[in-house]
Amino acid sequence: MLNHGVIKATLAASVLALVGLAMPLQASAACNLVSTKDNSPLNIKVTDDDTPEAKQFLETCVNPYTKIYAADPEKAKQGKKKFGLYSCTTCHGPNGDGQVAVSITDDRWQYSKHITDKGMFETIAGGSNGGMATWHKQVAGNPDLVSTDEILKIIGFLRSQYKGGGNKPWLDEKPQ
């Protein structure tokens, strides 16, 4: 017959083993991205050259640049540079106020999902049926296009330019 100490040790080891099995399941949680075009999955995976910020977003759906850029206009210039580099200005104007395409810095969203950074990321990455091209290099299958990190910096810049009224829910987004 087993003594009390052996039973306690066995139970403790069993609990630790179960916790150990659950931890990888939590760590592998991912942001489920869907296409603005048709709600199909956007299969964007973490790559070796992704930044820690890109990896964090792909796990949580929270853009770490949004709060940083909202608090520091100097840092937001990193996103503005990407916005210009990838010719977003051609359609959306120099600050995202609209030109050929709609403004993306006011509260009149073309797609209601743009109230979240995840939603805006999905539209930039995968394009839309309303004229927005597919910009993410994985989705388009073109290594010369935009990375996850660059899209996140662009979104952070656009949020720092917001001219709409009311709340700014993207500043309070929680991991999904």
ChimeraX commands (.cxc) that place a marker at each C-alpha (Angstrom):
marker #1 position 0.00,0.00,0.00 radius 0.5
marker #1 position 1.24,3.52,-0.86 radius 0.5
marker #1 position 1.96,5.94,1.91 radius 0.5
marker #1 position 0.50,9.45,2.07 radius 0.5
marker #1 position 3.71,11.15,0.83 radius 0.5
marker #1 position 3.89,9.03,-2.34 radius 0.5
marker #1 position 0.24,9.80,-3.17 radius 0.5
marker #1 position 0.81,13.55,-2.69 radius 0.5
marker #1 position 3.93,13.46,-4.86 radius 0.5
marker #1 position 2.12,11.53,-7.58 radius 0.5
marker #1 position -0.79,13.98,-7.56 radius 0.5
marker #1 position 1.57,16.97,-7.65 radius 0.5
marker #1 position 3.48,15.47,-10.58 radius 0.5
marker #1 position 0.20,14.80,-12.42 radius 0.5
marker #1 position -0.99,18.39,-11.94 radius 0.5
marker #1 position 2.34,19.76,-13.17 radius 0.5
marker #1 position 2.19,17.50,-16.21 radius 0.5
marker #1 position -1.32,18.71,-17.06 radius 0.5
marker #1 position -0.26,22.35,-16.66 radius 0.5
marker #1 position 2.72,21.63,-18.90 radius 0.5
marker #1 position 0.42,20.25,-21.58 radius 0.5
marker #1 position -1.92,23.25,-21.38 radius 0.5
marker #1 position 0.85,25.86,-21.66 radius 0.5
marker #1 position 1.77,25.06,-25.28 radius 0.5
marker #1 position -1.91,25.24,-26.23 radius 0.5
marker #1 position -2.13,28.77,-24.85 radius 0.5
marker #1 position 1.15,29.84,-26.43 radius 0.5
marker #1 position 0.04,28.63,-29.86 radius 0.5
marker #1 position -3.13,30.75,-29.86 radius 0.5
marker #1 position -3.22,32.87,-32.97 radius 0.5
marker #1 position -5.02,35.86,-34.35 radius 0.5
marker #1 position -7.57,34.52,-36.82 radius 0.5
marker #1 position -7.36,36.87,-39.79 radius 0.5
marker #1 position -10.06,36.84,-42.46 radius 0.5
marker #1 position -10.32,38.40,-45.89 radius 0.5
marker #1 position -12.33,41.61,-46.28 radius 0.5
marker #1 position -13.27,40.32,-49.73 radius 0.5
marker #1 position -15.03,37.11,-48.73 radius 0.5
marker #1 position -14.30,36.26,-45.07 radius 0.5
marker #1 position -12.02,33.40,-46.09 radius 0.5
marker #1 position -8.96,32.83,-43.88 radius 0.5
marker #1 position -5.93,35.05,-44.49 radius 0.5
marker #1 position -3.08,32.62,-44.01 radius 0.5
marker #1 position -0.34,34.88,-42.71 radius 0.5
marker #1 position 2.24,32.97,-40.73 radius 0.5
marker #1 position 5.09,34.13,-38.52 radius 0.5
marker #1 position 8.37,34.10,-40.43 radius 0.5
marker #1 position 11.97,34.08,-39.23 radius 0.5
marker #1 position 12.45,37.71,-40.27 radius 0.5
marker #1 position 9.32,39.00,-38.46 radius 0.5
marker #1 position 9.91,41.53,-35.71 radius 0.5
marker #1 position 8.78,40.82,-32.13 radius 0.5
marker #1 position 5.95,43.34,-32.74 radius 0.5
marker #1 position 4.75,41.43,-35.82 radius 0.5
marker #1 position 4.89,38.14,-33.93 radius 0.5
marker #1 position 2.93,39.69,-31.06 radius 0.5
marker #1 position 0.23,40.93,-33.44 radius 0.5
marker #1 position -0.08,37.58,-35.21 radius 0.5
marker #1 position -0.64,35.96,-31.82 radius 0.5
marker #1 position -2.94,38.56,-30.20 radius 0.5
marker #1 position -4.49,40.74,-32.95 radius 0.5
marker #1 position -3.25,43.81,-31.02 radius 0.5
marker #1 position -1.00,46.24,-32.88 radius 0.5
marker #1 position 1.76,47.34,-30.49 radius 0.5
marker #1 position 2.60,50.38,-32.63 radius 0.5
marker #1 position -0.82,52.00,-32.25 radius 0.5
marker #1 position -0.36,53.15,-28.65 radius 0.5
marker #1 position 3.31,53.99,-29.18 radius 0.5
marker #1 position 2.59,56.18,-32.20 radius 0.5
marker #1 position -0.44,57.83,-30.59 radius 0.5
marker #1 position 1.77,58.88,-27.68 radius 0.5
marker #1 position 4.81,59.91,-29.73 radius 0.5
marker #1 position 4.38,61.75,-33.07 radius 0.5
marker #1 position 8.11,61.41,-33.76 radius 0.5
marker #1 position 7.87,57.62,-33.69 radius 0.5
marker #1 position 4.72,57.77,-35.87 radius 0.5
marker #1 position 6.93,59.11,-38.66 radius 0.5
marker #1 position 8.24,55.54,-39.11 radius 0.5
marker #1 position 4.75,54.54,-40.25 radius 0.5
marker #1 position 4.37,57.65,-42.39 radius 0.5
marker #1 position 7.58,56.72,-44.24 radius 0.5
marker #1 position 6.15,53.26,-45.01 radius 0.5
marker #1 position 2.84,54.87,-46.07 radius 0.5
marker #1 position 4.75,56.93,-48.64 radius 0.5
marker #1 position 7.22,54.20,-49.65 radius 0.5
marker #1 position 4.44,51.82,-50.66 radius 0.5
marker #1 position 2.54,54.57,-52.52 radius 0.5
marker #1 position -0.48,54.52,-50.20 radius 0.5
marker #1 position -0.44,58.30,-50.72 radius 0.5
marker #1 position -1.39,57.88,-54.38 radius 0.5
marker #1 position -4.92,56.86,-53.46 radius 0.5
marker #1 position -5.32,57.92,-49.83 radius 0.5
marker #1 position -3.46,61.24,-49.89 radius 0.5
marker #1 position -0.30,62.21,-47.97 radius 0.5
marker #1 position -1.86,61.73,-44.51 radius 0.5
marker #1 position -4.61,59.22,-45.25 radius 0.5
marker #1 position -7.28,61.94,-45.63 radius 0.5
marker #1 position -8.45,60.59,-48.97 radius 0.5
marker #1 position -7.78,61.44,-52.57 radius 0.5
marker #1 position -8.87,58.91,-55.20 radius 0.5
marker #1 position -9.76,56.49,-52.37 radius 0.5
marker #1 position -11.63,57.19,-49.15 radius 0.5
marker #1 position -10.21,58.84,-46.06 radius 0.5
marker #1 position -8.89,56.37,-43.54 radius 0.5
marker #1 position -8.36,58.88,-40.74 radius 0.5
marker #1 position -11.95,59.86,-39.99 radius 0.5
marker #1 position -14.90,58.03,-38.42 radius 0.5
marker #1 position -16.71,57.21,-41.69 radius 0.5
marker #1 position -15.34,53.71,-42.23 radius 0.5
marker #1 position -15.89,52.10,-45.59 radius 0.5
marker #1 position -15.86,48.79,-43.71 radius 0.5
marker #1 position -17.11,48.63,-40.12 radius 0.5
marker #1 position -14.25,46.24,-39.29 radius 0.5
marker #1 position -11.82,49.18,-39.56 radius 0.5
marker #1 position -12.80,50.22,-36.04 radius 0.5
marker #1 position -10.17,47.64,-35.00 radius 0.5
marker #1 position -6.54,47.37,-36.03 radius 0.5
marker #1 position -7.17,43.72,-36.89 radius 0.5
marker #1 position -9.90,44.76,-39.35 radius 0.5
marker #1 position -7.76,47.44,-40.96 radius 0.5
marker #1 position -4.85,44.97,-41.19 radius 0.5
marker #1 position -7.11,42.45,-42.93 radius 0.5
marker #1 position -8.12,44.99,-45.58 radius 0.5
marker #1 position -4.58,46.21,-46.24 radius 0.5
marker #1 position -3.09,42.71,-46.22 radius 0.5
marker #1 position -5.73,40.98,-48.34 radius 0.5
marker #1 position -7.33,43.84,-50.28 radius 0.5
marker #1 position -11.02,44.48,-50.78 radius 0.5
marker #1 position -13.72,44.26,-53.43 radius 0.5
marker #1 position -13.81,48.06,-53.45 radius 0.5
marker #1 position -10.52,48.64,-55.26 radius 0.5
marker #1 position -7.92,48.04,-52.56 radius 0.5
marker #1 position -5.15,45.77,-53.83 radius 0.5
marker #1 position -3.67,42.87,-51.85 radius 0.5
marker #1 position -0.54,44.29,-50.20 radius 0.5
marker #1 position 0.82,41.58,-47.87 radius 0.5
marker #1 position 3.68,39.67,-49.44 radius 0.5
marker #1 position 2.49,36.28,-48.12 radius 0.5
marker #1 position -1.10,36.74,-49.29 radius 0.5
marker #1 position -0.06,38.02,-52.73 radius 0.5
marker #1 position 2.80,35.54,-53.04 radius 0.5
marker #1 position 5.15,38.42,-53.88 radius 0.5
marker #1 position 8.24,38.89,-51.65 radius 0.5
marker #1 position 8.60,42.50,-52.85 radius 0.5
marker #1 position 5.34,43.58,-51.21 radius 0.5
marker #1 position 4.66,44.64,-47.62 radius 0.5
marker #1 position 5.52,42.66,-44.47 radius 0.5
marker #1 position 3.34,42.26,-41.40 radius 0.5
marker #1 position 5.50,44.72,-39.46 radius 0.5
marker #1 position 5.32,47.38,-42.18 radius 0.5
marker #1 position 1.51,47.15,-42.34 radius 0.5
marker #1 position 1.34,47.49,-38.54 radius 0.5
marker #1 position 3.52,50.61,-38.66 radius 0.5
marker #1 position 1.28,52.11,-41.37 radius 0.5
marker #1 position -1.81,51.41,-39.27 radius 0.5
marker #1 position -0.14,52.94,-36.20 radius 0.5
marker #1 position 0.60,56.07,-38.23 radius 0.5
marker #1 position -2.97,56.27,-39.57 radius 0.5
marker #1 position -4.39,55.95,-36.06 radius 0.5
marker #1 position -2.13,58.81,-34.94 radius 0.5
marker #1 position -3.73,60.94,-37.69 radius 0.5
marker #1 position -7.33,60.20,-36.64 radius 0.5
marker #1 position -9.65,63.18,-37.08 radius 0.5
marker #1 position -12.97,61.57,-36.25 radius 0.5
marker #1 position -14.92,62.11,-33.09 radius 0.5
marker #1 position -15.76,59.91,-30.17 radius 0.5
marker #1 position -13.88,56.98,-28.76 radius 0.5
marker #1 position -10.74,55.46,-30.20 radius 0.5
marker #1 position -11.34,51.76,-29.47 radius 0.5
marker #1 position -8.08,50.70,-31.12 radius 0.5
marker #1 position -6.26,52.23,-28.15 radius 0.5
marker #1 position -8.01,49.77,-25.81 radius 0.5
marker #1 position -7.92,46.58,-27.87 radius 0.5
marker #1 position -7.46,43.35,-25.95 radius 0.5
marker #1 position -5.88,40.12,-27.20 radius 0.5
marker #1 position -8.32,37.86,-28.99 radius 0.5
marker link #1:1,2 radius 0.2
marker link #1:2,3 radius 0.2
marker link #1:3,4 radius 0.2
marker link #1:4,5 radius 0.2
marker link #1:5,6 radius 0.2
marker link #1:6,7 radius 0.2
marker link #1:7,8 radius 0.2
marker link #1:8,9 radius 0.2
marker link #1:9,10 radius 0.2
marker link #1:10,11 radius 0.2
marker link #1:11,12 radius 0.2
marker link #1:12,13 radius 0.2
marker link #1:13,14 radius 0.2
marker link #1:14,15 radius 0.2
marker link #1:15,16 radius 0.2
marker link #1:16,17 radius 0.2
marker link #1:17,18 radius 0.2
marker link #1:18,19 radius 0.2
marker link #1:19,20 radius 0.2
marker link #1:20,21 radius 0.2
marker link #1:21,22 radius 0.2
marker link #1:22,23 radius 0.2
marker link #1:23,24 radius 0.2
marker link #1:24,25 radius 0.2
marker link #1:25,26 radius 0.2
marker link #1:26,27 radius 0.2
marker link #1:27,28 radius 0.2
marker link #1:28,29 radius 0.2
marker link #1:29,30 radius 0.2
marker link #1:30,31 radius 0.2
marker link #1:31,32 radius 0.2
marker link #1:32,33 radius 0.2
marker link #1:33,34 radius 0.2
marker link #1:34,35 radius 0.2
marker link #1:35,36 radius 0.2
marker link #1:36,37 radius 0.2
marker link #1:37,38 radius 0.2
marker link #1:38,39 radius 0.2
marker link #1:39,40 radius 0.2
marker link #1:40,41 radius 0.2
marker link #1:41,42 radius 0.2
marker link #1:42,43 radius 0.2
marker link #1:43,44 radius 0.2
marker link #1:44,45 radius 0.2
marker link #1:45,46 radius 0.2
marker link #1:46,47 radius 0.2
marker link #1:47,48 radius 0.2
marker link #1:48,49 radius 0.2
marker link #1:49,50 radius 0.2
marker link #1:50,51 radius 0.2
marker link #1:51,52 radius 0.2
marker link #1:52,53 radius 0.2
marker link #1:53,54 radius 0.2
marker link #1:54,55 radius 0.2
marker link #1:55,56 radius 0.2
marker link #1:56,57 radius 0.2
marker link #1:57,58 radius 0.2
marker link #1:58,59 radius 0.2
marker link #1:59,60 radius 0.2
marker link #1:60,61 radius 0.2
marker link #1:61,62 radius 0.2
marker link #1:62,63 radius 0.2
marker link #1:63,64 radius 0.2
marker link #1:64,65 radius 0.2
marker link #1:65,66 radius 0.2
marker link #1:66,67 radius 0.2
marker link #1:67,68 radius 0.2
marker link #1:68,69 radius 0.2
marker link #1:69,70 radius 0.2
marker link #1:70,71 radius 0.2
marker link #1:71,72 radius 0.2
marker link #1:72,73 radius 0.2
marker link #1:73,74 radius 0.2
marker link #1:74,75 radius 0.2
marker link #1:75,76 radius 0.2
marker link #1:76,77 radius 0.2
marker link #1:77,78 radius 0.2
marker link #1:78,79 radius 0.2
marker link #1:79,80 radius 0.2
marker link #1:80,81 radius 0.2
marker link #1:81,82 radius 0.2
marker link #1:82,83 radius 0.2
marker link #1:83,84 radius 0.2
marker link #1:84,85 radius 0.2
marker link #1:85,86 radius 0.2
marker link #1:86,87 radius 0.2
marker link #1:87,88 radius 0.2
marker link #1:88,89 radius 0.2
marker link #1:89,90 radius 0.2
marker link #1:90,91 radius 0.2
marker link #1:91,92 radius 0.2
marker link #1:92,93 radius 0.2
marker link #1:93,94 radius 0.2
marker link #1:94,95 radius 0.2
marker link #1:95,96 radius 0.2
marker link #1:96,97 radius 0.2
marker link #1:97,98 radius 0.2
marker link #1:98,99 radius 0.2
marker link #1:99,100 radius 0.2
marker link #1:100,101 radius 0.2
marker link #1:101,102 radius 0.2
marker link #1:102,103 radius 0.2
marker link #1:103,104 radius 0.2
marker link #1:104,105 radius 0.2
marker link #1:105,106 radius 0.2
marker link #1:106,107 radius 0.2
marker link #1:107,108 radius 0.2
marker link #1:108,109 radius 0.2
marker link #1:109,110 radius 0.2
marker link #1:110,111 radius 0.2
marker link #1:111,112 radius 0.2
marker link #1:112,113 radius 0.2
marker link #1:113,114 radius 0.2
marker link #1:114,115 radius 0.2
marker link #1:115,116 radius 0.2
marker link #1:116,117 radius 0.2
marker link #1:117,118 radius 0.2
marker link #1:118,119 radius 0.2
marker link #1:119,120 radius 0.2
marker link #1:120,121 radius 0.2
marker link #1:121,122 radius 0.2
marker link #1:122,123 radius 0.2
marker link #1:123,124 radius 0.2
marker link #1:124,125 radius 0.2
marker link #1:125,126 radius 0.2
marker link #1:126,127 radius 0.2
marker link #1:127,128 radius 0.2
marker link #1:128,129 radius 0.2
marker link #1:129,130 radius 0.2
marker link #1:130,131 radius 0.2
marker link #1:131,132 radius 0.2
marker link #1:132,133 radius 0.2
marker link #1:133,134 radius 0.2
marker link #1:134,135 radius 0.2
marker link #1:135,136 radius 0.2
marker link #1:136,137 radius 0.2
marker link #1:137,138 radius 0.2
marker link #1:138,139 radius 0.2
marker link #1:139,140 radius 0.2
marker link #1:140,141 radius 0.2
marker link #1:141,142 radius 0.2
marker link #1:142,143 radius 0.2
marker link #1:143,144 radius 0.2
marker link #1:144,145 radius 0.2
marker link #1:145,146 radius 0.2
marker link #1:146,147 radius 0.2
marker link #1:147,148 radius 0.2
marker link #1:148,149 radius 0.2
marker link #1:149,150 radius 0.2
marker link #1:150,151 radius 0.2
marker link #1:151,152 radius 0.2
marker link #1:152,153 radius 0.2
marker link #1:153,154 radius 0.2
marker link #1:154,155 radius 0.2
marker link #1:155,156 radius 0.2
marker link #1:156,157 radius 0.2
marker link #1:157,158 radius 0.2
marker link #1:158,159 radius 0.2
marker link #1:159,160 radius 0.2
marker link #1:160,161 radius 0.2
marker link #1:161,162 radius 0.2
marker link #1:162,163 radius 0.2
marker link #1:163,164 radius 0.2
marker link #1:164,165 radius 0.2
marker link #1:165,166 radius 0.2
marker link #1:166,167 radius 0.2
marker link #1:167,168 radius 0.2
marker link #1:168,169 radius 0.2
marker link #1:169,170 radius 0.2
marker link #1:170,171 radius 0.2
marker link #1:171,172 radius 0.2
marker link #1:172,173 radius 0.2
marker link #1:173,174 radius 0.2
marker link #1:174,175 radius 0.2
marker link #1:175,176 radius 0.2
view
